[in-house]
Amino acid sequence: MTDIPRDQASQVTILGRIGSAMGYMIRDFLHRSDVPFEWIELKSDEDARTKAGVNDLHDGRLPVCLFPDGTRMERPTIRQITEKLGWFRDPSRSEYDLAIYGGGPAGLSAAVYAASEGLTTALVERLAVGGQASSSSRIENYLGFPSGISGAELAERAREQACRFGAEILIGREGVCGEILPGKGIGHLADGTKIVARATICATGVEYCRLNLPNEDRFLGAGVYYGAGASEASLCSREHVFVVGGGNSAGQATMHFSRFARKVTVVVRGSSLKYTLSQYLLDRVTAEKNVEVLLIRRSRR
């Protein structure tokens, strides 16, 4: 299967209802993978029948994805979409010089440097290339981009650069355990694939701390998001959005959502943002008229 060209990939259409965790997962994956898409919100049962070809808004076949070659996918998994885009591949070698687990900026940088030196390199990523960075709406303090760059675009440039030097990027694969043998390591993936390499780099990134809110699991991906949730900003018109956290990712998310939402409240556990936020972001957040900062002082025991 060959990759769908970028100009055709931009024609991917998603039809679904707002508040669908599956719909969010698909939008987020495409956004983080730098694949433009069209989102068509179904607002009534009539919309569902006439636009998506299903019975009603609660039909289990939603969301529906339409591809430029006429392919229709009902409630597709990320793995199925990855395969359709031509991005899901098997390892081409029985053994590599280097295996990298994690496709964020650190893993991609390692892939570029290793492959450019002639090392056979495999990078394994379970979701989208770019990791946490790919969900950021804008990164302005990264060397070489004085005007800033979206996380998705940064990740796509790094992916292209790594591939140009010959690195293999295996998307939709998840490592579950490792085995160390004399002179080599074996990475066991969830689907049974084995990656054998002389050296291994683990750059698996972060796991978000949960807030443990009441009914959190029920609303996860349907109103409660971990990460910047950049793909959802344009859907938040006239909404009051809460951003929990005071780091740079939270600051960038705040500025991005403020362009669309009626109001954005930043909830920070601390006495000031100046201890956790870069100065350039602090100046913008405090100057934005529809942004308020709610400071929650930690109690002393």
Backbone hydrogen bonds, N-H to C=O, Kabsch-Sander energy under -0.5 kcal/mol:
donor,donor_aa,acceptor,acceptor_aa,energy
4,I,85,L,-1.3
8,Q,5,P,-0.7
9,A,5,P,-3.1
10,S,6,R,-1.4
11,Q,8,Q,-2.1
12,V,9,A,-1.7
12,V,36,P,-0.5
13,T,66,L,-2.5
14,I,38,E,-3.0
15,L,64,V,-2.8
16,G,40,I,-1.9
20,S,17,R,-1.0
21,A,19,G,-0.6
24,Y,20,S,-2.2
25,M,21,A,-2.2
26,I,22,M,-2.0
27,R,23,G,-2.5
28,D,24,Y,-3.2
29,F,25,M,-2.1
30,L,26,I,-2.4
31,H,27,R,-2.7
32,R,28,D,-2.7
33,S,29,F,-1.5
34,D,31,H,-1.5
35,V,30,L,-2.9
38,E,12,V,-2.5
39,W,37,F,-0.5
40,I,14,I,-3.2
40,I,38,E,-0.6
41,E,39,W,-0.6
42,L,16,G,-3.2
43,K,41,E,-0.6
48,A,44,S,-2.2
49,R,45,D,-2.1
50,T,46,E,-2.9
51,K,47,D,-2.8
52,A,47,D,-1.0
52,A,48,A,-0.7
53,G,48,A,-0.6
54,V,48,A,-2.1
59,D,56,D,-1.7
62,L,59,D,-1.8
64,V,15,L,-2.5
65,C,73,M,-3.1
66,L,13,T,-2.7
67,F,71,T,-2.5
70,G,67,F,-2.3
73,M,65,C,-2.9
75,R,61,R,-0.9
75,R,63,P,-3.2
75,R,73,M,-0.6
81,I,77,T,-2.0
82,T,78,I,-2.7
83,E,79,R,-2.3
84,K,80,Q,-2.3
85,L,81,I,-2.2
86,G,83,E,-1.2
87,W,82,T,-2.4
88,F,82,T,-0.7
89,R,87,W,-0.7
96,Y,196,V,-2.6
97,D,120,T,-1.2
98,L,120,T,-2.2
99,A,199,A,-2.2
100,I,122,A,-3.0
101,Y,201,I,-2.7
102,G,100,I,-0.6
102,G,124,V,-3.0
104,G,203,A,-0.5
108,L,104,G,-3.0
109,S,105,P,-2.3
110,A,106,A,-2.2
111,A,107,G,-2.0
112,V,108,L,-2.4
113,Y,109,S,-2.5
114,A,110,A,-2.6
115,A,111,A,-2.5
116,S,112,V,-2.1
117,E,113,Y,-0.8
117,E,114,A,-0.8
118,G,115,A,-1.7
119,L,114,A,-2.0
122,A,98,L,-2.3
123,L,168,E,-3.3
124,V,100,I,-3.3
125,E,123,L,-0.5
125,E,170,L,-2.5
130,G,103,G,-3.2
131,G,128,A,-1.5
133,A,130,G,-1.0
134,S,130,G,-0.6
134,S,131,G,-0.8
135,S,132,Q,-1.4
136,S,133,A,-1.8
139,I,149,I,-2.7
145,F,142,Y,-1.6
148,G,145,F,-1.8
149,I,139,I,-1.8
151,G,136,S,-2.1
152,A,136,S,-0.5
154,L,150,S,-2.4
155,A,151,G,-2.3
156,E,152,A,-2.2
157,R,153,E,-2.4
158,A,154,L,-2.2
159,R,155,A,-2.6
160,E,156,E,-2.4
161,Q,157,R,-2.2
162,A,158,A,-2.5
163,C,159,R,-2.5
164,R,160,E,-2.0
165,F,161,Q,-1.2
166,G,163,C,-1.2
167,A,162,A,-2.2
168,E,121,T,-2.7
169,I,167,A,-0.5
170,L,123,L,-3.4
170,L,168,E,-0.6
171,I,87,W,-0.7
171,I,169,I,-0.8
172,G,125,E,-1.2
173,R,125,E,-1.9
173,R,170,L,-0.6
176,V,188,H,-3.0
177,C,188,H,-1.4
179,E,186,I,-2.0
181,L,179,E,-0.6
181,L,184,K,-2.7
184,K,181,L,-2.0
185,G,197,A,-3.2
186,I,179,E,-3.1
187,G,195,I,-3.0
188,H,177,C,-2.8
188,H,186,I,-0.6
189,L,187,G,-0.6
189,L,193,T,-2.9
190,A,174,E,-3.1
192,G,189,L,-2.0
195,I,187,G,-2.6
196,V,194,K,-0.6
197,A,185,G,-2.4
198,R,96,Y,-1.8
199,A,97,D,-1.2
201,I,99,A,-2.6
203,A,101,Y,-3.1
203,A,201,I,-0.7
216,E,213,L,-1.8
219,F,215,N,-1.4
220,L,216,E,-0.9
221,G,224,V,-3.2
222,A,219,F,-2.5
224,V,219,F,-2.1
230,A,135,S,-0.7
232,E,229,G,-2.0
233,A,230,A,-1.1
235,L,232,E,-1.5
236,C,233,A,-1.8
238,R,260,F,-0.8
239,E,236,C,-2.2
241,V,239,E,-0.7
241,V,263,K,-2.7
243,V,265,T,-2.8
244,V,242,F,-0.5
245,G,243,V,-0.7
245,G,267,V,-2.6
251,G,247,G,-2.1
252,Q,248,N,-2.7
253,A,249,S,-2.3
254,T,250,A,-2.4
255,M,251,G,-2.1
256,H,252,Q,-2.1
257,F,253,A,-2.8
258,S,254,T,-2.0
259,R,255,M,-0.6
259,R,256,H,-1.0
260,F,257,F,-1.7
261,A,257,F,-3.2
262,R,239,E,-1.5
263,K,239,E,-1.6
264,V,290,N,-2.6
265,T,241,V,-2.8
266,V,264,V,-0.5
266,V,292,E,-2.9
267,V,243,V,-3.0
267,V,265,T,-0.6
268,V,266,V,-0.6
268,V,294,L,-2.8
270,G,268,V,-1.4
270,G,296,I,-0.5
276,T,273,L,-1.6
277,L,273,L,-2.1
281,L,278,S,-0.5
282,L,278,S,-2.6
283,D,279,Q,-2.5
284,R,280,Y,-1.2
285,V,281,L,-2.9
286,T,282,L,-2.3
287,A,283,D,-1.0
288,E,284,R,-1.2
288,E,285,V,-0.5
291,V,288,E,-1.3
292,E,264,V,-2.5
294,L,266,V,-3.5
294,L,292,E,-0.5
295,L,293,V,-0.7
296,I,268,V,-3.1
297,R,295,L,-0.6
